[in-house]
Each structure stands twice: as structure tokens, then as C-alpha cells.
Amino acid sequence: MIFQSIGDSRPYPDHGLSSRSWSDVPPRLVRLESLTTTKSTLNLHDLLAEDSTFYGDLFPHVISWRGRLYLEDGLHRALRAALQHRPALHARVLELD
């Protein structure tokens, strides 16, 4: 299995971070198998786009809450890493614990 589990919602409280504020969270290495997704579907155009990171953050956004890591944004980047046989990727991890 690629991820720890597949979710379809955000079980953690609203963090209130804007897109710009995420840039203050330093990226760190996260194992794909430790992530729980907050989306169960992916648009293939996002996955296969050459410029998928051109307009957004280069790093996925992950929320650490109650001992779990939730992939809030960047599912296409995480899946692309898995398809390239990489067990981990760099992500911005916001601690809400």
C-alpha cells in the first residue's frame, strides 16, 4: 500500500493558514506510508501535467494531528513520487498537536 490510509475529509481542526503562510513552515522528509490522504480522488490532468508545481507550492502540505500525518494538499505530488518508486518526499508539516 502506498499510504497509511485513504481518507475523504479533514478530521483535524481548521488551522487558518493562508497559502502564503505555508511558506513559513520548513519542509521535511515524510514517508509516504505514514500519510493519510484527505482526498480519495485525483484528477489525472494534475498528476500528468508537466507544470503541476508552476503555480503552487513545490512541497505538499501535511497536518500532524493526534499522532497522524494528513496529506492536505499535494496528492498528485505524493502519487507521482510513489510511481517513481520513491518511499518518501519533502513536505511542509504543520504541527497541530
Phi and psi in radians as a Rosetta constraint file:
Dihedral C 1 N 2 CA 2 C 2 CIRCULARHARMONIC -1.364 0.35
Dihedral N 2 CA 2 C 2 N 3 CIRCULARHARMONIC -0.838 0.35
Dihedral C 2 N 3 CA 3 C 3 CIRCULARHARMONIC -1.931 0.35
Dihedral N 3 CA 3 C 3 N 4 CIRCULARHARMONIC 2.854 0.35
Dihedral C 3 N 4 CA 4 C 4 CIRCULARHARMONIC -1.095 0.35
Dihedral N 4 CA 4 C 4 N 5 CIRCULARHARMONIC -0.788 0.35
Dihedral C 4 N 5 CA 5 C 5 CIRCULARHARMONIC -2.791 0.35
Dihedral N 5 CA 5 C 5 N 6 CIRCULARHARMONIC 2.864 0.35
Dihedral C 5 N 6 CA 6 C 6 CIRCULARHARMONIC -1.906 0.35
Dihedral N 6 CA 6 C 6 N 7 CIRCULARHARMONIC 2.064 0.35
Dihedral C 6 N 7 CA 7 C 7 CIRCULARHARMONIC -1.896 0.35
Dihedral N 7 CA 7 C 7 N 8 CIRCULARHARMONIC 3.019 0.35
Dihedral C 7 N 8 CA 8 C 8 CIRCULARHARMONIC -2.339 0.35
Dihedral N 8 CA 8 C 8 N 9 CIRCULARHARMONIC 0.312 0.35
Dihedral C 8 N 9 CA 9 C 9 CIRCULARHARMONIC -2.788 0.35
Dihedral N 9 CA 9 C 9 N 10 CIRCULARHARMONIC 3.052 0.35
Dihedral C 9 N 10 CA 10 C 10 CIRCULARHARMONIC -1.872 0.35
Dihedral N 10 CA 10 C 10 N 11 CIRCULARHARMONIC 1.773 0.35
Dihedral C 10 N 11 CA 11 C 11 CIRCULARHARMONIC -1.351 0.35
Dihedral N 11 CA 11 C 11 N 12 CIRCULARHARMONIC -0.200 0.35
Dihedral C 11 N 12 CA 12 C 12 CIRCULARHARMONIC -1.557 0.35
Dihedral N 12 CA 12 C 12 N 13 CIRCULARHARMONIC 2.808 0.35
Dihedral C 12 N 13 CA 13 C 13 CIRCULARHARMONIC -1.221 0.35
Dihedral N 13 CA 13 C 13 N 14 CIRCULARHARMONIC 2.771 0.35
Dihedral C 13 N 14 CA 14 C 14 CIRCULARHARMONIC -1.074 0.35
Dihedral N 14 CA 14 C 14 N 15 CIRCULARHARMONIC 2.289 0.35
Dihedral C 14 N 15 CA 15 C 15 CIRCULARHARMONIC -1.619 0.35
Dihedral N 15 CA 15 C 15 N 16 CIRCULARHARMONIC -0.326 0.35
Dihedral C 15 N 16 CA 16 C 16 CIRCULARHARMONIC 1.267 0.35
Dihedral N 16 CA 16 C 16 N 17 CIRCULARHARMONIC 0.187 0.35
Dihedral C 16 N 17 CA 17 C 17 CIRCULARHARMONIC -1.384 0.35
Dihedral N 17 CA 17 C 17 N 18 CIRCULARHARMONIC 2.341 0.35
Dihedral C 17 N 18 CA 18 C 18 CIRCULARHARMONIC -1.467 0.35
Dihedral N 18 CA 18 C 18 N 19 CIRCULARHARMONIC 2.932 0.35
Dihedral C 18 N 19 CA 19 C 19 CIRCULARHARMONIC -0.998 0.35
Dihedral N 19 CA 19 C 19 N 20 CIRCULARHARMONIC -0.695 0.35
Dihedral C 19 N 20 CA 20 C 20 CIRCULARHARMONIC -1.180 0.35
Dihedral N 20 CA 20 C 20 N 21 CIRCULARHARMONIC -0.660 0.35
Dihedral C 20 N 21 CA 21 C 21 CIRCULARHARMONIC -1.144 0.35
Dihedral N 21 CA 21 C 21 N 22 CIRCULARHARMONIC -0.502 0.35
Dihedral C 21 N 22 CA 22 C 22 CIRCULARHARMONIC -1.045 0.35
Dihedral N 22 CA 22 C 22 N 23 CIRCULARHARMONIC -0.490 0.35
Dihedral C 22 N 23 CA 23 C 23 CIRCULARHARMONIC -1.159 0.35
Dihedral N 23 CA 23 C 23 N 24 CIRCULARHARMONIC -0.291 0.35
Dihedral C 23 N 24 CA 24 C 24 CIRCULARHARMONIC -1.404 0.35
Dihedral N 24 CA 24 C 24 N 25 CIRCULARHARMONIC -0.220 0.35
Dihedral C 24 N 25 CA 25 C 25 CIRCULARHARMONIC -1.543 0.35
Dihedral N 25 CA 25 C 25 N 26 CIRCULARHARMONIC 2.043 0.35
Dihedral C 25 N 26 CA 26 C 26 CIRCULARHARMONIC -1.230 0.35
Dihedral N 26 CA 26 C 26 N 27 CIRCULARHARMONIC 2.461 0.35
Dihedral C 26 N 27 CA 27 C 27 CIRCULARHARMONIC -1.261 0.35
Dihedral N 27 CA 27 C 27 N 28 CIRCULARHARMONIC 2.634 0.35
Dihedral C 27 N 28 CA 28 C 28 CIRCULARHARMONIC -2.527 0.35
Dihedral N 28 CA 28 C 28 N 29 CIRCULARHARMONIC 2.850 0.35
Dihedral C 28 N 29 CA 29 C 29 CIRCULARHARMONIC -1.333 0.35
Dihedral N 29 CA 29 C 29 N 30 CIRCULARHARMONIC 2.290 0.35
Dihedral C 29 N 30 CA 30 C 30 CIRCULARHARMONIC -2.276 0.35
Dihedral N 30 CA 30 C 30 N 31 CIRCULARHARMONIC 2.310 0.35
Dihedral C 30 N 31 CA 31 C 31 CIRCULARHARMONIC -1.344 0.35
Dihedral N 31 CA 31 C 31 N 32 CIRCULARHARMONIC 2.348 0.35
Dihedral C 31 N 32 CA 32 C 32 CIRCULARHARMONIC -1.024 0.35
Dihedral N 32 CA 32 C 32 N 33 CIRCULARHARMONIC -0.659 0.35
Dihedral C 32 N 33 CA 33 C 33 CIRCULARHARMONIC -1.184 0.35
Dihedral N 33 CA 33 C 33 N 34 CIRCULARHARMONIC -0.185 0.35
Dihedral C 33 N 34 CA 34 C 34 CIRCULARHARMONIC -1.664 0.35
Dihedral N 34 CA 34 C 34 N 35 CIRCULARHARMONIC -0.042 0.35
Dihedral C 34 N 35 CA 35 C 35 CIRCULARHARMONIC -1.634 0.35
Dihedral N 35 CA 35 C 35 N 36 CIRCULARHARMONIC 2.488 0.35
Dihedral C 35 N 36 CA 36 C 36 CIRCULARHARMONIC -1.949 0.35
Dihedral N 36 CA 36 C 36 N 37 CIRCULARHARMONIC 2.200 0.35
Dihedral C 36 N 37 CA 37 C 37 CIRCULARHARMONIC -1.365 0.35
Dihedral N 37 CA 37 C 37 N 38 CIRCULARHARMONIC 2.721 0.35
Dihedral C 37 N 38 CA 38 C 38 CIRCULARHARMONIC -1.898 0.35
Dihedral N 38 CA 38 C 38 N 39 CIRCULARHARMONIC 0.083 0.35
Dihedral C 38 N 39 CA 39 C 39 CIRCULARHARMONIC -2.351 0.35
Dihedral N 39 CA 39 C 39 N 40 CIRCULARHARMONIC 2.434 0.35
Dihedral C 39 N 40 CA 40 C 40 CIRCULARHARMONIC -1.813 0.35
Dihedral N 40 CA 40 C 40 N 41 CIRCULARHARMONIC -0.055 0.35
Dihedral C 40 N 41 CA 41 C 41 CIRCULARHARMONIC -2.213 0.35
Dihedral N 41 CA 41 C 41 N 42 CIRCULARHARMONIC 2.742 0.35
Dihedral C 41 N 42 CA 42 C 42 CIRCULARHARMONIC -2.425 0.35
Dihedral N 42 CA 42 C 42 N 43 CIRCULARHARMONIC 2.382 0.35
Dihedral C 42 N 43 CA 43 C 43 CIRCULARHARMONIC -1.421 0.35
Dihedral N 43 CA 43 C 43 N 44 CIRCULARHARMONIC 2.115 0.35
Dihedral C 43 N 44 CA 44 C 44 CIRCULARHARMONIC -1.067 0.35
Dihedral N 44 CA 44 C 44 N 45 CIRCULARHARMONIC -0.494 0.35
Dihedral C 44 N 45 CA 45 C 45 CIRCULARHARMONIC -1.073 0.35
Dihedral N 45 CA 45 C 45 N 46 CIRCULARHARMONIC -0.665 0.35
Dihedral C 45 N 46 CA 46 C 46 CIRCULARHARMONIC -1.160 0.35
Dihedral N 46 CA 46 C 46 N 47 CIRCULARHARMONIC -0.719 0.35
Dihedral C 46 N 47 CA 47 C 47 CIRCULARHARMONIC -1.169 0.35
Dihedral N 47 CA 47 C 47 N 48 CIRCULARHARMONIC -0.733 0.35
Dihedral C 47 N 48 CA 48 C 48 CIRCULARHARMONIC -1.644 0.35
Dihedral N 48 CA 48 C 48 N 49 CIRCULARHARMONIC -0.097 0.35
Dihedral C 48 N 49 CA 49 C 49 CIRCULARHARMONIC -1.164 0.35
Dihedral N 49 CA 49 C 49 N 50 CIRCULARHARMONIC 2.344 0.35
Dihedral C 49 N 50 CA 50 C 50 CIRCULARHARMONIC -1.150 0.35
Dihedral N 50 CA 50 C 50 N 51 CIRCULARHARMONIC -0.604 0.35
Dihedral C 50 N 51 CA 51 C 51 CIRCULARHARMONIC -1.837 0.35
Dihedral N 51 CA 51 C 51 N 52 CIRCULARHARMONIC 0.605 0.35
Dihedral C 51 N 52 CA 52 C 52 CIRCULARHARMONIC -1.076 0.35
Dihedral N 52 CA 52 C 52 N 53 CIRCULARHARMONIC -0.379 0.35
Dihedral C 52 N 53 CA 53 C 53 CIRCULARHARMONIC -1.869 0.35
Dihedral N 53 CA 53 C 53 N 54 CIRCULARHARMONIC 0.121 0.35
Dihedral C 53 N 54 CA 54 C 54 CIRCULARHARMONIC -1.115 0.35
Dihedral N 54 CA 54 C 54 N 55 CIRCULARHARMONIC -0.753 0.35
Dihedral C 54 N 55 CA 55 C 55 CIRCULARHARMONIC -1.728 0.35
Dihedral N 55 CA 55 C 55 N 56 CIRCULARHARMONIC -0.220 0.35
Dihedral C 55 N 56 CA 56 C 56 CIRCULARHARMONIC -1.970 0.35
Dihedral N 56 CA 56 C 56 N 57 CIRCULARHARMONIC -3.015 0.35
Dihedral C 56 N 57 CA 57 C 57 CIRCULARHARMONIC -1.206 0.35
Dihedral N 57 CA 57 C 57 N 58 CIRCULARHARMONIC 2.488 0.35
Dihedral C 57 N 58 CA 58 C 58 CIRCULARHARMONIC -1.243 0.35
Dihedral N 58 CA 58 C 58 N 59 CIRCULARHARMONIC -0.344 0.35
Dihedral C 58 N 59 CA 59 C 59 CIRCULARHARMONIC -1.967 0.35
Dihedral N 59 CA 59 C 59 N 60 CIRCULARHARMONIC 2.414 0.35
Dihedral C 59 N 60 CA 60 C 60 CIRCULARHARMONIC -1.089 0.35
Dihedral N 60 CA 60 C 60 N 61 CIRCULARHARMONIC 2.762 0.35
Dihedral C 60 N 61 CA 61 C 61 CIRCULARHARMONIC -1.864 0.35
Dihedral N 61 CA 61 C 61 N 62 CIRCULARHARMONIC 2.202 0.35
Dihedral C 61 N 62 CA 62 C 62 CIRCULARHARMONIC -2.191 0.35
Dihedral N 62 CA 62 C 62 N 63 CIRCULARHARMONIC 2.428 0.35
Dihedral C 62 N 63 CA 63 C 63 CIRCULARHARMONIC -1.900 0.35
Dihedral N 63 CA 63 C 63 N 64 CIRCULARHARMONIC 2.225 0.35
Dihedral C 63 N 64 CA 64 C 64 CIRCULARHARMONIC -1.713 0.35
Dihedral N 64 CA 64 C 64 N 65 CIRCULARHARMONIC 2.044 0.35
Dihedral C 64 N 65 CA 65 C 65 CIRCULARHARMONIC -2.582 0.35
Dihedral N 65 CA 65 C 65 N 66 CIRCULARHARMONIC 2.207 0.35
Dihedral C 65 N 66 CA 66 C 66 CIRCULARHARMONIC 0.935 0.35
Dihedral N 66 CA 66 C 66 N 67 CIRCULARHARMONIC 0.746 0.35
Dihedral C 66 N 67 CA 67 C 67 CIRCULARHARMONIC 1.384 0.35
Dihedral N 67 CA 67 C 67 N 68 CIRCULARHARMONIC 0.114 0.35
Dihedral C 67 N 68 CA 68 C 68 CIRCULARHARMONIC -2.144 0.35
Dihedral N 68 CA 68 C 68 N 69 CIRCULARHARMONIC 2.709 0.35
Dihedral C 68 N 69 CA 69 C 69 CIRCULARHARMONIC -1.911 0.35
Dihedral N 69 CA 69 C 69 N 70 CIRCULARHARMONIC 2.106 0.35
Dihedral C 69 N 70 CA 70 C 70 CIRCULARHARMONIC -1.897 0.35
Dihedral N 70 CA 70 C 70 N 71 CIRCULARHARMONIC 2.174 0.35
Dihedral C 70 N 71 CA 71 C 71 CIRCULARHARMONIC -1.427 0.35
Dihedral N 71 CA 71 C 71 N 72 CIRCULARHARMONIC 1.761 0.35
Dihedral C 71 N 72 CA 72 C 72 CIRCULARHARMONIC -1.441 0.35
Dihedral N 72 CA 72 C 72 N 73 CIRCULARHARMONIC -0.717 0.35
Dihedral C 72 N 73 CA 73 C 73 CIRCULARHARMONIC -2.510 0.35
Dihedral N 73 CA 73 C 73 N 74 CIRCULARHARMONIC 2.405 0.35
Dihedral C 73 N 74 CA 74 C 74 CIRCULARHARMONIC 1.935 0.35
Dihedral N 74 CA 74 C 74 N 75 CIRCULARHARMONIC 0.419 0.35
Dihedral C 74 N 75 CA 75 C 75 CIRCULARHARMONIC -0.993 0.35
Dihedral N 75 CA 75 C 75 N 76 CIRCULARHARMONIC -0.698 0.35
Dihedral C 75 N 76 CA 76 C 76 CIRCULARHARMONIC -1.130 0.35
Dihedral N 76 CA 76 C 76 N 77 CIRCULARHARMONIC -0.610 0.35
Dihedral C 76 N 77 CA 77 C 77 CIRCULARHARMONIC -1.208 0.35
Dihedral N 77 CA 77 C 77 N 78 CIRCULARHARMONIC -0.717 0.35
Dihedral C 77 N 78 CA 78 C 78 CIRCULARHARMONIC -1.153 0.35
Dihedral N 78 CA 78 C 78 N 79 CIRCULARHARMONIC -0.734 0.35
Dihedral C 78 N 79 CA 79 C 79 CIRCULARHARMONIC -1.195 0.35
Dihedral N 79 CA 79 C 79 N 80 CIRCULARHARMONIC -0.650 0.35
Dihedral C 79 N 80 CA 80 C 80 CIRCULARHARMONIC -1.080 0.35
Dihedral N 80 CA 80 C 80 N 81 CIRCULARHARMONIC -0.713 0.35
Dihedral C 80 N 81 CA 81 C 81 CIRCULARHARMONIC -1.073 0.35
Dihedral N 81 CA 81 C 81 N 82 CIRCULARHARMONIC -0.732 0.35
Dihedral C 81 N 82 CA 82 C 82 CIRCULARHARMONIC -1.116 0.35
Dihedral N 82 CA 82 C 82 N 83 CIRCULARHARMONIC -0.723 0.35
Dihedral C 82 N 83 CA 83 C 83 CIRCULARHARMONIC -1.151 0.35
Dihedral N 83 CA 83 C 83 N 84 CIRCULARHARMONIC -0.409 0.35
Dihedral C 83 N 84 CA 84 C 84 CIRCULARHARMONIC -1.606 0.35
Dihedral N 84 CA 84 C 84 N 85 CIRCULARHARMONIC 0.196 0.35
Dihedral C 84 N 85 CA 85 C 85 CIRCULARHARMONIC 1.094 0.35
Dihedral N 85 CA 85 C 85 N 86 CIRCULARHARMONIC 0.534 0.35
Dihedral C 85 N 86 CA 86 C 86 CIRCULARHARMONIC -1.662 0.35
Dihedral N 86 CA 86 C 86 N 87 CIRCULARHARMONIC 2.248 0.35
Dihedral C 86 N 87 CA 87 C 87 CIRCULARHARMONIC -1.405 0.35
Dihedral N 87 CA 87 C 87 N 88 CIRCULARHARMONIC -0.195 0.35
Dihedral C 87 N 88 CA 88 C 88 CIRCULARHARMONIC -2.560 0.35
Dihedral N 88 CA 88 C 88 N 89 CIRCULARHARMONIC 2.880 0.35
Dihedral C 88 N 89 CA 89 C 89 CIRCULARHARMONIC -2.595 0.35
Dihedral N 89 CA 89 C 89 N 90 CIRCULARHARMONIC 2.829 0.35
Dihedral C 89 N 90 CA 90 C 90 CIRCULARHARMONIC -1.488 0.35
Dihedral N 90 CA 90 C 90 N 91 CIRCULARHARMONIC 2.310 0.35
Dihedral C 90 N 91 CA 91 C 91 CIRCULARHARMONIC -2.494 0.35
Dihedral N 91 CA 91 C 91 N 92 CIRCULARHARMONIC 2.709 0.35
Dihedral C 91 N 92 CA 92 C 92 CIRCULARHARMONIC -1.479 0.35
Dihedral N 92 CA 92 C 92 N 93 CIRCULARHARMONIC 2.139 0.35
Dihedral C 92 N 93 CA 93 C 93 CIRCULARHARMONIC -2.000 0.35
Dihedral N 93 CA 93 C 93 N 94 CIRCULARHARMONIC 2.049 0.35
Dihedral C 93 N 94 CA 94 C 94 CIRCULARHARMONIC -1.701 0.35
Dihedral N 94 CA 94 C 94 N 95 CIRCULARHARMONIC 2.134 0.35
Dihedral C 94 N 95 CA 95 C 95 CIRCULARHARMONIC -1.506 0.35
Dihedral N 95 CA 95 C 95 N 96 CIRCULARHARMONIC 2.041 0.35
Dihedral C 95 N 96 CA 96 C 96 CIRCULARHARMONIC -1.865 0.35
Dihedral N 96 CA 96 C 96 N 97 CIRCULARHARMONIC -0.028 0.35
